[in-house]
Amino acid sequence: MLDESSAALLAAIIGACPGGGFVILEEEELRRAMPRGADVAKSLSCLEERRFIELRYAEDGTYCVRTMPAGRSYAERSEAENSERRRARRETFRYAFWGSFAGGSLGAVLLLLFEVLLRV
């Protein structure tokens, strides 16, 4: 599992080179894709150690990188998991909403019924 900054950096690199070829990226481009205060070099080395990217060279804030199959498959799995999590959250909200609506309606009907019965 990658930390937030490394995952964001991987997504930015995949977005810059969807075909998997080498691409030259400036440090500022990569920094914009990451959370504030994150270290680009540290995240790049983390991704390279896990063989998610290949770093050809790094000079004066310019990086030549490409994504590896492991990195692309990790990003796809991560996106699928996030999509499933969002779907489950929507489904839970839907059940909670309709369950509370049904319970509130039943309570209102019972209150009305008791009020009518007590007046007689």
C-alpha positions as a Markdown table, in Angstrom:
| # | Residue | x | y | z |
|---|---|---|---|---|
| 1 | Met | 0.0 | 0.0 | 0.0 |
| 2 | Leu | 1.4 | 3.4 | -1.0 |
| 3 | Asp | 1.2 | 6.5 | 1.1 |
| 4 | Glu | -1.0 | 9.4 | -0.1 |
| 5 | Ser | 1.8 | 11.4 | -1.7 |
| 6 | Ser | 3.3 | 8.4 | -3.6 |
| 7 | Ala | -0.1 | 7.3 | -4.9 |
| 8 | Ala | -0.8 | 10.9 | -6.1 |
| 9 | Leu | 2.6 | 11.0 | -7.8 |
| 10 | Leu | 2.0 | 7.6 | -9.5 |
| 11 | Ala | -1.4 | 8.9 | -10.7 |
| 12 | Ala | 0.2 | 12.0 | -12.1 |
| 13 | Ile | 2.9 | 10.0 | -13.9 |
| 14 | Ile | 0.4 | 7.6 | -15.4 |
| 15 | Gly | -1.7 | 10.6 | -16.5 |
| 16 | Ala | 1.4 | 12.1 | -18.2 |
| 17 | Cys | 2.4 | 9.0 | -20.0 |
| 18 | Pro | -0.6 | 6.7 | -20.5 |
| 19 | Gly | 1.2 | 4.6 | -23.1 |
| 20 | Gly | 3.9 | 3.6 | -20.8 |
| 21 | Gly | 6.8 | 5.3 | -22.6 |
| 22 | Phe | 9.4 | 7.6 | -21.2 |
| 23 | Val | 8.3 | 11.2 | -20.5 |
| 24 | Ile | 10.2 | 14.2 | -19.2 |
| 25 | Leu | 8.5 | 15.9 | -16.3 |
| 26 | Glu | 9.5 | 19.0 | -14.3 |
| 27 | Glu | 9.6 | 18.8 | -10.5 |
| 28 | Glu | 7.0 | 21.6 | -10.3 |
| 29 | Glu | 4.5 | 19.6 | -12.3 |
| 30 | Leu | 4.9 | 16.6 | -10.0 |
| 31 | Arg | 4.8 | 18.8 | -6.9 |
| 32 | Arg | 1.4 | 20.2 | -8.0 |
| 33 | Ala | 0.0 | 16.7 | -8.1 |
| 34 | Met | 1.1 | 15.9 | -4.6 |
| 35 | Pro | -0.2 | 17.0 | -1.2 |
| 36 | Arg | 1.5 | 20.1 | 0.3 |
| 37 | Gly | 4.9 | 19.5 | 1.9 |
| 38 | Ala | 5.4 | 16.1 | 0.2 |
| 39 | Asp | 8.9 | 15.3 | -1.0 |
| 40 | Val | 9.0 | 14.5 | -4.7 |
| 41 | Ala | 12.4 | 12.8 | -4.6 |
| 42 | Lys | 11.4 | 10.6 | -1.7 |
| 43 | Ser | 8.1 | 9.5 | -3.4 |
| 44 | Leu | 9.9 | 8.9 | -6.7 |
| 45 | Ser | 12.5 | 6.6 | -4.9 |
| 46 | Cys | 9.7 | 4.8 | -3.1 |
| 47 | Leu | 7.9 | 4.1 | -6.5 |
| 48 | Glu | 11.2 | 3.1 | -8.1 |
| 49 | Glu | 12.0 | 0.7 | -5.3 |
| 50 | Arg | 8.6 | -1.0 | -5.7 |
| 51 | Arg | 9.2 | -1.1 | -9.5 |
| 52 | Phe | 6.1 | 0.9 | -10.2 |
| 53 | Ile | 8.2 | 3.4 | -12.3 |
| 54 | Glu | 11.5 | 3.5 | -14.0 |
| 55 | Leu | 13.6 | 6.6 | -13.5 |
| 56 | Arg | 16.0 | 7.1 | -16.4 |
| 57 | Tyr | 17.6 | 10.3 | -15.1 |
| 58 | Ala | 17.0 | 13.1 | -12.6 |
| 59 | Glu | 18.8 | 16.4 | -13.1 |
| 60 | Asp | 18.1 | 19.8 | -11.7 |
| 61 | Gly | 14.4 | 19.2 | -11.1 |
| 62 | Thr | 13.9 | 17.4 | -14.4 |
| 63 | Tyr | 12.9 | 13.7 | -14.4 |
| 64 | Cys | 12.7 | 11.2 | -17.2 |
| 65 | Val | 10.3 | 8.5 | -16.0 |
| 66 | Arg | 8.0 | 5.8 | -17.3 |
| 67 | Thr | 5.4 | 3.6 | -15.7 |
| 68 | Met | 6.0 | -0.1 | -15.3 |
| 69 | Pro | 3.3 | -2.7 | -15.6 |
| 70 | Ala | 3.2 | -3.2 | -11.8 |
| 71 | Gly | 2.5 | 0.5 | -11.4 |
| 72 | Arg | -0.3 | 0.6 | -13.9 |
| 73 | Ser | -1.9 | -2.5 | -12.4 |
| 74 | Tyr | -1.6 | -1.0 | -8.9 |
| 75 | Ala | -3.3 | 2.2 | -10.1 |
| 76 | Glu | -6.1 | 0.2 | -11.8 |
| 77 | Arg | -6.7 | -1.9 | -8.7 |
| 78 | Ser | -6.7 | 1.1 | -6.5 |
| 79 | Glu | -9.2 | 2.9 | -8.7 |
| 80 | Ala | -11.4 | -0.2 | -8.7 |
| 81 | Glu | -11.3 | -0.4 | -4.9 |
| 82 | Asn | -12.1 | 3.3 | -4.6 |
| 83 | Ser | -15.0 | 2.9 | -7.0 |
| 84 | Glu | -16.4 | -0.1 | -5.0 |
| 85 | Arg | -16.0 | 1.9 | -1.8 |
| 86 | Arg | -18.0 | 4.8 | -3.2 |
| 87 | Arg | -20.7 | 2.5 | -4.5 |
| 88 | Ala | -21.0 | 0.8 | -1.0 |
| 89 | Arg | -21.1 | 4.2 | 0.7 |
| 90 | Arg | -24.0 | 5.3 | -1.7 |
| 91 | Glu | -25.8 | 2.1 | -1.1 |
| 92 | Thr | -25.5 | 2.4 | 2.7 |
| 93 | Phe | -26.7 | 6.0 | 2.6 |
| 94 | Arg | -29.7 | 4.8 | 0.5 |
| 95 | Tyr | -30.7 | 2.1 | 2.9 |
| 96 | Ala | -30.2 | 4.4 | 5.9 |
| 97 | Phe | -32.3 | 7.1 | 4.3 |
| 98 | Trp | -35.2 | 4.9 | 3.3 |
| 99 | Gly | -35.1 | 3.0 | 6.6 |
| 100 | Ser | -35.3 | 6.2 | 8.6 |
| 101 | Phe | -38.0 | 7.5 | 6.4 |
| 102 | Ala | -40.0 | 4.3 | 6.9 |
| 103 | Gly | -39.4 | 4.3 | 10.6 |
| 104 | Gly | -40.4 | 7.9 | 10.9 |
| 105 | Ser | -43.5 | 7.4 | 8.9 |
| 106 | Leu | -44.5 | 4.3 | 10.9 |
| 107 | Gly | -44.0 | 6.3 | 14.1 |
| 108 | Ala | -46.2 | 9.2 | 12.8 |
| 109 | Val | -48.9 | 6.8 | 11.8 |
| 110 | Leu | -48.9 | 5.1 | 15.2 |
| 111 | Leu | -49.0 | 8.4 | 17.0 |
| 112 | Leu | -51.9 | 9.5 | 14.9 |
| 113 | Leu | -53.7 | 6.1 | 15.6 |
| 114 | Phe | -53.1 | 6.4 | 19.3 |
| 115 | Glu | -54.4 | 10.0 | 19.4 |
| 116 | Val | -57.5 | 9.0 | 17.5 |
| 117 | Leu | -58.1 | 6.0 | 19.8 |
| 118 | Leu | -57.6 | 8.0 | 23.0 |
| 119 | Arg | -60.2 | 10.7 | 22.0 |
| 120 | Val | -63.0 | 8.1 | 21.7 |
